[in-house]
Amino acid sequence: MHLVLEIPLLLLTVLFAYLESFVKLFIPLKRKSVSGEIVLITGAGHGMGKIAALEFAKLSSTLVLWDINKQGVEETAAECRELGAAAHAYMVDCSKREDIYRAADKVKEEVGDVTILINNAGVIFCADVLTLKDNQIQKTFEVNVLAHFWTTRAFLPAMMRNNHGHVVTVASSAGHVGVRFMSDYWLLPILKPEDVVKELIDGILTNKKIICVPSSVQFAAVLPLFIPERAQVALNKLHEIKFDAAVGSYNKVK
């Protein structure tokens, strides 16, 4: 199409998109049913993963639970079954690609095609960048980043074939708001797991593309454009974490 025609068409599309978004502000979001959906949650042995599993169990979903902690993931599965849901527990090391692929094949054979994938597993090492060991940095990326690619590659093809599915990536909002001693993983300490899971499930049921918790985080990416660096440092101190961190031992790192 000629550029003279493409520009007016683009402007009309953008205008329509804004109008559509404005109208949707006044229309209640329709919540979908996840009854019978096969929901796979990584890192389901504790924390957010466990809470999310129990909430999906209440919604009559079939649970596929992964965690490196065998006892933890089996306990979560048992609690889901007590709520009346079918639950399958697998011990999986999400830092290992082949482990993920093997477990994925087993899930497809024993349970079926996953329709909702929640990449929740994560690791964290509390230290400054010079104290972190090389293997700790590598482990962070293997679990918190690369594992998301391997799980998605394992389960997305079936979702595409069936034109039905949902993939969720859980990530820290502190990727936009840095925190001291969390140079390998970002964290905002004011959140409760129960609150985050509530927002996560609400986002899935209403097909939201991005959920920011707290909602103010969505402005974090643009704040540096308007706030001086000294002011940003002062703001960061409002949510500074109090914990024991390894600091200043970089001369021992190998």
C-alpha positions in Angstrom: 0.0 0.0 0.0 1.2 3.5 -0.8 2.6 5.5 2.1 0.0 8.3 1.4 -2.8 5.8 2.2 -1.0 4.0 5.0 -0.6 7.1 7.2 -4.3 8.0 7.3 -5.2 4.4 7.9 -2.7 4.2 10.8 -4.2 7.4 12.3 -7.7 6.0 12.0 -6.6 2.7 13.7 -5.0 4.6 16.5 -8.0 6.8 17.0 -10.3 3.8 17.0 -8.1 2.0 19.5 -8.3 5.0 21.9 -12.1 5.1 21.5 -12.4 1.4 22.1 -10.2 1.6 25.3 -12.3 4.5 26.6 -15.6 2.6 26.1 -14.2 -0.5 27.8 -13.5 1.6 30.9 -17.3 1.5 31.5 -17.9 -2.1 30.6 -17.4 -4.7 33.4 -14.7 -7.3 32.5 -16.1 -10.7 31.8 -14.5 -13.4 33.9 -13.9 -16.8 32.3 -14.2 -20.2 33.8 -11.1 -22.3 34.5 -13.0 -25.4 35.6 -11.3 -28.4 34.0 -8.4 -26.4 32.7 -5.0 -28.1 33.2 -2.9 -25.5 35.1 0.8 -26.0 35.5 2.6 -24.0 38.2 6.3 -24.0 38.6 7.7 -23.3 42.1 4.5 -24.7 43.6 6.0 -26.1 46.8 5.8 -22.9 48.8 5.0 -19.2 48.7 3.0 -17.7 45.8 3.1 -21.0 43.8 1.4 -22.9 46.6 -1.2 -20.2 47.2 -2.0 -20.0 43.5 -2.4 -23.8 43.4 -4.9 -23.8 46.2 -6.9 -21.0 44.6 -7.0 -22.8 41.3 -8.1 -25.9 43.2 -11.1 -24.0 44.5 -11.9 -23.1 40.9 -12.0 -26.8 40.0 -8.9 -26.8 37.8 -6.6 -29.8 37.3 -3.3 -28.9 38.9 0.2 -29.9 37.6 2.6 -28.8 40.2 6.4 -28.5 39.7 9.1 -27.8 42.4 12.6 -28.9 43.1 11.4 -29.6 46.7 9.8 -33.0 46.6 8.2 -32.8 50.0 6.9 -29.3 49.5 5.3 -30.0 46.1 3.7 -33.2 47.3 2.2 -31.4 50.4 0.7 -28.7 48.0 -0.8 -31.4 45.8 -2.3 -33.2 48.9 -3.9 -29.9 50.0 -5.3 -29.3 46.5 -6.8 -32.8 46.6 -8.5 -32.1 49.9 -10.2 -29.2 48.2 -11.6 -31.6 45.6 -9.2 -30.9 42.7 -7.1 -33.4 40.8 -3.4 -32.6 41.5 -0.2 -34.1 40.0 3.1 -33.4 41.7 6.5 -33.5 39.9 9.9 -32.9 41.3 11.6 -30.7 38.6 14.8 -28.6 38.6 13.8 -25.6 36.6 17.5 -24.6 36.2 18.0 -27.6 33.9 16.6 -27.5 30.4 16.6 -31.2 29.9 14.8 -31.8 33.2 12.1 -29.4 32.1 11.7 -31.1 28.7 11.6 -34.6 30.3 9.0 -33.5 32.9 6.9 -31.8 30.1 6.8 -35.0 28.1 5.7 -36.9 31.2 2.9 -34.4 31.9 1.6 -34.6 28.4 1.5 -38.4 28.6 0.1 -38.7 32.1 -2.2 -35.6 32.4 -2.7 -34.1 28.9 -2.0 -30.7 27.2 -1.4 -27.9 29.6 -3.8 -25.0 29.0 -2.6 -22.5 31.6 1.1 -22.2 32.2 2.3 -20.1 35.2 6.1 -19.6 35.3 6.4 -18.7 39.0 9.7 -20.5 40.1 12.5 -18.1 41.1 15.7 -18.0 43.1 17.3 -15.1 44.9 20.8 -14.5 46.5 21.1 -11.5 48.8 24.4 -9.9 48.1 26.1 -7.0 46.3 27.2 -7.5 42.7 30.9 -8.0 43.6 30.1 -10.6 46.3 27.8 -12.7 44.3 29.5 -15.9 43.0 29.5 -16.6 39.3 27.4 -19.8 39.8 24.8 -17.8 41.8 24.4 -15.3 39.0 24.1 -18.1 36.4 21.6 -20.0 38.6 19.4 -16.8 38.8 19.3 -16.5 35.0 18.7 -20.3 34.5 15.7 -20.3 36.8 14.3 -16.8 36.5 14.8 -16.2 32.8 15.8 -19.2 30.7 13.3 -21.7 32.3 10.5 -19.5 31.1 11.7 -20.1 27.5 12.0 -23.9 28.0 8.5 -24.3 29.6 6.9 -22.1 27.0 8.5 -23.9 24.1 7.3 -27.2 25.7 3.6 -26.3 26.1 2.9 -23.4 23.7 2.6 -25.5 20.5 -0.4 -27.5 21.8 -2.1 -24.2 22.9 -1.6 -22.8 19.4 -2.9 -26.0 17.7 -6.0 -25.9 19.9 -6.3 -22.1 19.7 -6.7 -22.2 23.5 -4.3 -21.4 26.2 -2.8 -18.9 28.6 0.9 -18.2 29.6 1.8 -16.3 32.7 5.2 -14.9 33.5 5.7 -13.8 37.1 8.4 -11.2 37.4 9.4 -8.7 40.1 8.4 -5.1 39.6 11.8 -4.1 41.0 13.1 -4.6 37.5 12.0 -1.0 37.2 12.7 -0.1 40.8 16.1 -1.3 42.0 16.8 -2.4 45.5 20.2 -2.7 47.3 21.8 -6.1 47.5 19.3 -7.5 44.9 21.5 -6.9 41.8 20.7 -10.4 40.5 17.0 -10.3 41.3 14.7 -7.5 41.9 12.3 -7.3 44.8 9.7 -4.9 46.3 9.3 -5.8 49.9 5.9 -4.3 50.7 3.9 -7.0 48.9 2.1 -10.0 50.5 2.0 -13.2 48.5 -1.8 -13.6 49.0 -2.4 -10.1 47.5 -0.2 -10.8 44.5 -1.9 -14.2 43.8 -5.3 -12.5 44.0 -4.3 -10.0 41.4 -2.6 -12.8 39.3 -5.7 -15.0 39.2 -8.0 -12.0 38.5 -5.7 -11.1 35.6 -6.0 -14.6 34.2 -9.8 -14.8 34.6 -10.2 -11.4 32.8 -7.5 -12.0 30.2 -5.4 -9.0 31.2 -2.1 -8.7 29.4 -0.1 -7.1 32.2 -0.7 -6.9 35.9 1.3 -4.4 38.0 1.3 -4.9 41.8 1.2 -2.4 43.2 -0.4 -0.5 40.4 2.0 2.5 40.9 4.9 0.4 39.5 3.5 0.9 35.9 4.8 4.5 36.2 8.3 3.4 37.4 9.7 3.1 33.8 9.0 6.8 33.1 9.8 8.3 36.4 13.5 8.6 35.8 12.7 10.9 32.9 11.1 13.4 35.2 12.7 12.9 38.7 16.4 13.8 39.4 18.7 11.0 40.5 19.1 12.3 44.0 15.3 12.3 44.4 15.1 8.8 43.1 17.6 7.6 45.7 15.5 9.2 48.4 12.4 7.5 47.1 14.1 4.1 47.0 15.0 4.4 50.7 11.2 4.3 51.5 11.1 0.6 50.6 14.6 -0.4 51.6 14.9 -4.0 52.7 16.2 -5.0 56.1 18.0 -8.3 56.0 21.4 -9.9 56.3 23.3 -9.6 53.1 26.8 -10.7 52.0 28.8 -7.5 51.3 32.3 -6.7 50.5 33.8 -10.2 50.1 34.5 -9.9 46.4 38.2 -10.6 46.9 37.1 -14.2 47.8 34.9 -14.7 44.8 36.1 -17.3 42.3 
